[in-house]
Amino acid sequence: MTVPYDPELLATLLAVEQTGSFTQAAARLRIRQPTVSQHIRRLEQQVGRTLVHRTTHSLSLTPDGEAMIGFARTILAAHEQAAAYFTGAQPRGRLRIGMSDDLALTRLPQILREFRRDYPMVDFYLTVEQSRVLHEWLANDKLDVLVGKRTPGDERGRLVKRDRLVWVGTPATKLDLTKPVPLVVYAAPSLSRSEMRKALIRAQIPYRSVCVCRGVNGLIAGVAAGIGISVMGASLVPAQLTTLGPAYRLPELGHIDLVLLANPRAEERPATKALIAAILASGSRSLSASTT
């Protein structure tokens, strides 16, 4: 007999995978942490397999857990579409979407394309900018949905992916840490620019900004040309660049949160709710570098 999987339990597993934490998953779902643990146990009992491997200090999906994530996305997306169809709340109208420019290199554009295919009556007004600018636009009612970065300690928005920051260069990159490290940076204000400078100051390593860029394509071009090094989320590093490992003796950078925020004036609109569901159902893979 086929066991029907409870969408609530699948949504909890998806939240755990995306946030990497039972505590963060509970915060996103607005439930208590013990409830998250109960949901995962119930789902594991249903499938008869261990889905999440937990230790005192870490959490990871088992191979069966990774397989279930794929099924969960499909099942939850189908539930959302069925609910919209039978309630008659077919999303329509215009959505004002803000996207951090480096996220244009991820699968997020594909998610938007699939969303537009499923909801053809929804039109997009898409703004690609730096995250700080997008946060200001959202606060000033110029956006309905924002997908971008938030500063460490900022708890606003729904966490889609927590990404490790890494130094990037090319296979030919060579550094002499007794001389100022050449940096390719975004124009201020920039979260990644701020984090790399703070890390170098803590490590007492001299630096200078040798190339200032307005967008991610300029930053990639500057680093690929060998002008200097920079910082990106580990999952956002494009094929043109390479991560600079421990041999370069550069300081650790910490992490950055990739989040989704909705305008309170628009978050209950069917189109907004459907887009949020589509992005969260796709999960952390939507904010990883595209392979195409």
C-alpha positions as CSV (number, residue, x, y, z in Angstrom):
1,M,0.0,0.0,0.0
2,T,1.3,3.4,-1.0
3,V,1.9,5.8,2.0
4,P,0.7,9.4,1.4
5,Y,3.3,11.8,2.6
6,D,2.1,14.7,4.7
7,P,3.0,18.0,3.0
8,E,3.6,19.6,6.4
9,L,6.3,17.0,7.1
10,L,7.8,17.5,3.7
11,A,7.9,21.3,4.2
12,T,9.7,20.8,7.5
13,L,12.4,18.6,5.8
14,L,12.8,21.2,3.1
15,A,13.3,23.9,5.6
16,V,15.9,21.9,7.5
17,E,17.8,21.3,4.2
18,Q,17.7,24.9,3.2
19,T,18.7,26.4,6.6
20,G,21.0,23.6,7.7
21,S,19.6,23.9,11.2
22,F,16.6,22.7,13.2
23,T,16.5,26.1,15.0
24,Q,16.5,28.1,11.8
25,A,13.9,25.8,10.3
26,A,11.7,26.3,13.3
27,A,12.1,30.1,13.0
28,R,11.2,30.0,9.3
29,L,8.1,27.8,9.8
30,R,7.1,29.7,13.0
31,I,6.9,26.5,15.0
32,R,8.9,25.2,18.0
33,Q,12.2,23.4,17.5
34,P,10.9,20.2,19.2
35,T,8.1,20.2,16.6
36,V,10.7,20.2,13.8
37,S,12.3,17.2,15.4
38,Q,8.9,15.4,15.7
39,H,8.1,16.1,12.1
40,I,11.4,14.7,10.9
41,R,11.0,11.6,13.1
42,R,7.4,11.0,11.8
43,L,8.6,11.3,8.2
44,E,11.5,8.9,8.8
45,Q,9.0,6.5,10.3
46,Q,6.8,6.8,7.2
47,V,9.6,6.1,4.7
48,G,11.4,3.6,7.0
49,R,14.7,5.3,6.3
50,T,17.0,7.7,8.1
51,L,16.8,11.1,6.3
52,V,18.8,13.4,8.5
53,H,22.1,12.6,10.2
54,R,22.5,14.6,13.4
55,T,25.4,15.0,15.7
56,T,26.0,17.5,18.5
57,H,27.7,20.0,16.2
58,S,26.4,19.3,12.7
59,L,23.5,18.2,10.6
60,S,23.5,16.7,7.1
61,L,21.1,14.8,4.8
62,T,21.6,11.1,4.2
63,P,21.5,9.9,0.6
64,D,17.8,8.9,1.2
65,G,17.2,12.4,2.6
66,E,18.6,14.0,-0.5
67,A,16.4,11.8,-2.6
68,M,13.3,12.7,-0.5
69,I,14.2,16.4,-1.0
70,G,13.7,16.0,-4.7
71,F,10.3,14.3,-4.2
72,A,9.3,16.9,-1.6
73,R,9.8,19.8,-4.0
74,T,7.6,18.1,-6.6
75,I,4.9,17.2,-4.2
76,L,4.7,20.6,-2.6
77,A,4.7,22.4,-5.9
78,A,1.8,20.2,-7.0
79,H,-0.1,21.0,-3.8
80,E,0.4,24.7,-4.4
81,Q,-0.9,24.5,-8.0
82,A,-3.9,22.4,-7.0
83,A,-4.8,24.8,-4.2
84,A,-4.7,27.7,-6.6
85,Y,-6.7,25.9,-9.2
86,F,-9.5,24.8,-7.0
87,T,-9.8,27.9,-5.0
88,G,-10.1,30.0,-8.1
89,A,-7.3,32.2,-6.9
90,Q,-5.3,32.0,-10.2
91,P,-2.5,34.5,-9.7
92,R,-2.5,37.4,-12.1
93,G,-1.2,41.0,-12.3
94,R,2.3,42.4,-12.1
95,L,5.0,41.4,-9.6
96,R,7.8,43.8,-8.8
97,I,10.8,41.5,-8.2
98,G,14.2,42.6,-6.9
99,M,17.2,40.3,-7.5
100,S,20.8,40.7,-6.2
101,D,22.9,40.9,-9.4
102,D,25.1,37.9,-8.6
103,L,22.0,35.7,-8.2
104,A,21.4,36.2,-11.9
105,L,24.2,33.6,-12.3
106,T,22.1,31.0,-10.4
107,R,19.1,28.9,-11.2
108,L,16.8,31.7,-10.0
109,P,16.1,32.9,-13.6
110,Q,15.1,29.4,-14.5
111,I,12.7,29.3,-11.5
112,L,11.2,32.6,-12.7
113,R,10.8,31.1,-16.2
114,E,9.0,28.0,-14.8
115,F,6.8,30.2,-12.6
116,R,5.8,32.3,-15.7
117,R,5.0,29.1,-17.6
118,D,2.7,27.9,-14.7
119,Y,1.1,31.3,-14.1
120,P,1.0,33.0,-17.5
121,M,-1.3,35.8,-16.2
122,V,1.5,37.2,-14.0
123,D,3.9,39.7,-15.5
124,F,7.3,40.7,-14.0
125,Y,8.9,44.0,-13.4
126,L,12.4,42.8,-12.6
127,T,15.1,44.9,-11.0
128,V,18.7,43.6,-10.7
129,E,20.8,45.6,-8.3
130,Q,23.1,45.3,-5.2
131,S,21.4,44.0,-2.1
132,R,21.6,47.2,-0.1
133,V,19.8,49.1,-2.8
134,L,17.1,46.5,-3.1
135,H,16.5,46.5,0.7
136,E,15.9,50.3,0.5
137,W,13.5,49.9,-2.5
138,L,11.5,47.2,-0.6
139,A,11.2,49.5,2.4
140,N,10.0,52.3,0.2
141,D,7.3,50.1,-1.4
142,K,9.1,49.9,-4.8
143,L,9.3,46.1,-4.7
144,D,6.9,43.3,-3.9
145,V,9.5,40.5,-3.4
146,L,13.3,40.7,-2.9
147,V,15.8,37.9,-3.2
148,G,19.2,38.9,-2.1
149,K,21.7,39.1,0.8
150,R,21.4,40.3,4.3
151,T,24.0,41.5,6.7
152,P,25.3,39.2,9.6
153,G,22.9,39.6,12.6
154,D,20.0,40.7,10.5
155,E,17.1,38.3,11.0
156,R,14.7,39.8,8.5
157,G,13.3,37.6,5.7
158,R,13.1,33.9,5.0
159,L,16.5,32.2,4.9
160,V,16.8,30.3,1.5
161,K,20.5,29.5,1.8
162,R,23.4,30.2,4.2
163,D,26.5,30.4,2.0
164,R,30.2,30.3,3.0
165,L,32.1,33.3,1.7
166,V,35.3,32.3,-0.2
167,W,38.2,34.1,-1.8
168,V,38.2,33.8,-5.6
169,G,40.9,34.2,-8.2
170,T,42.2,32.2,-11.1
171,P,44.6,29.2,-11.3
172,A,47.4,31.6,-12.2
173,T,46.8,33.8,-9.1
174,K,49.9,34.5,-7.0
175,L,49.9,36.7,-3.9
176,D,52.7,38.2,-1.8
177,L,51.0,39.0,1.6
178,T,53.9,41.4,2.5
179,K,52.5,43.7,-0.1
180,P,48.9,45.1,-0.4
181,V,46.5,42.5,-1.6
182,P,44.9,43.7,-4.9
183,L,41.1,43.6,-4.5
184,V,38.4,43.6,-7.1
185,V,35.3,45.1,-5.3
186,Y,31.8,46.3,-5.8
187,A,31.1,50.0,-5.5
188,A,30.2,50.9,-1.9
189,P,28.0,50.1,-0.1
190,S,28.6,46.4,-0.6
191,L,28.3,43.5,1.9
192,S,31.1,41.4,0.3
193,R,33.4,44.4,0.0
194,S,32.8,45.1,3.7
195,E,33.4,41.5,4.8
196,M,36.7,41.1,2.8
197,R,38.1,44.4,4.2
198,K,37.2,43.5,7.8
199,A,38.8,40.0,7.4
200,L,42.0,41.5,6.1
201,I,42.1,44.2,8.8
202,R,41.7,41.5,11.5
203,A,44.5,39.5,10.0
204,Q,46.7,42.7,9.6
205,I,47.1,42.1,5.9
206,P,47.5,45.2,3.8
207,Y,45.2,45.6,0.8
208,R,44.1,48.1,-1.9
209,S,41.1,48.3,-4.2
210,V,42.6,48.0,-7.7
211,C,39.2,47.6,-9.5
212,V,35.8,48.9,-8.6
213,C,32.8,47.4,-10.3
214,R,29.1,48.2,-10.5
215,G,27.9,44.6,-11.1
216,V,28.9,40.9,-10.9
217,N,29.9,40.7,-14.6
218,G,32.5,43.4,-14.1
219,L,33.8,41.7,-10.9
220,I,34.1,38.4,-12.7
221,A,35.9,40.0,-15.6
222,G,38.3,41.9,-13.3
223,V,39.2,38.7,-11.4
224,A,39.4,36.6,-14.6
225,A,41.7,39.1,-16.1
226,G,44.2,38.7,-13.2
227,I,43.7,42.3,-12.0
228,G,43.0,41.2,-8.4
229,I,41.1,38.8,-6.2
230,S,37.7,39.1,-4.7
231,V,35.0,37.4,-2.5
232,M,31.9,35.4,-3.4
233,G,29.5,33.0,-1.9
234,A,30.9,29.4,-2.3
235,S,27.9,28.3,-4.3
236,L,28.0,31.3,-6.6
237,V,31.5,30.9,-7.9
238,P,31.3,30.7,-11.8
239,A,33.3,28.5,-14.0
240,Q,35.7,31.3,-15.0
241,L,37.0,31.6,-11.5
242,T,38.5,29.3,-8.8
243,T,38.3,29.3,-5.0
244,L,41.6,30.2,-3.4
245,G,42.4,27.5,-0.8
246,P,44.5,27.5,2.4
247,A,47.8,27.6,0.5
248,Y,47.1,31.3,-0.1
249,R,47.0,32.0,3.7
250,L,44.1,34.4,3.4
251,P,41.8,35.0,6.4
252,E,38.5,33.2,6.9
253,L,35.5,35.2,5.9
254,G,32.5,33.6,7.6
255,H,29.1,33.3,5.8
256,I,26.4,35.3,4.1
257,D,22.7,34.7,4.1
258,L,20.7,34.6,0.9
259,V,17.2,35.5,1.8
260,L,13.7,36.2,0.5
261,L,11.7,39.1,1.7
262,A,8.1,40.2,0.8
263,N,6.6,43.6,1.0
264,P,3.9,43.5,3.8
265,R,1.6,45.4,1.4
266,A,1.8,42.6,-1.2
267,E,2.7,39.4,0.6
268,E,-1.0,38.2,0.8
269,R,-1.6,38.7,-2.9
270,P,-2.0,35.3,-4.7
271,A,0.9,36.1,-7.2
272,T,3.3,37.0,-4.4
273,K,2.4,33.9,-2.3
274,A,2.8,31.7,-5.4
275,L,6.2,33.1,-6.2
276,I,7.4,32.7,-2.6
277,A,6.2,29.1,-2.6
278,A,8.0,28.4,-5.9
279,I,11.4,29.8,-4.7
280,L,11.2,28.1,-1.3
281,A,10.1,24.8,-2.9
282,S,13.1,24.9,-5.2
283,G,15.2,25.5,-2.1
284,S,18.9,26.1,-1.8
285,R,19.5,24.7,-5.3
286,S,17.8,27.8,-6.8
287,L,20.6,30.0,-5.3
288,S,23.5,27.9,-6.5
289,A,25.6,28.7,-9.6
290,S,23.9,27.6,-12.8
291,T,25.7,24.9,-14.8
292,T,24.2,26.0,-18.1
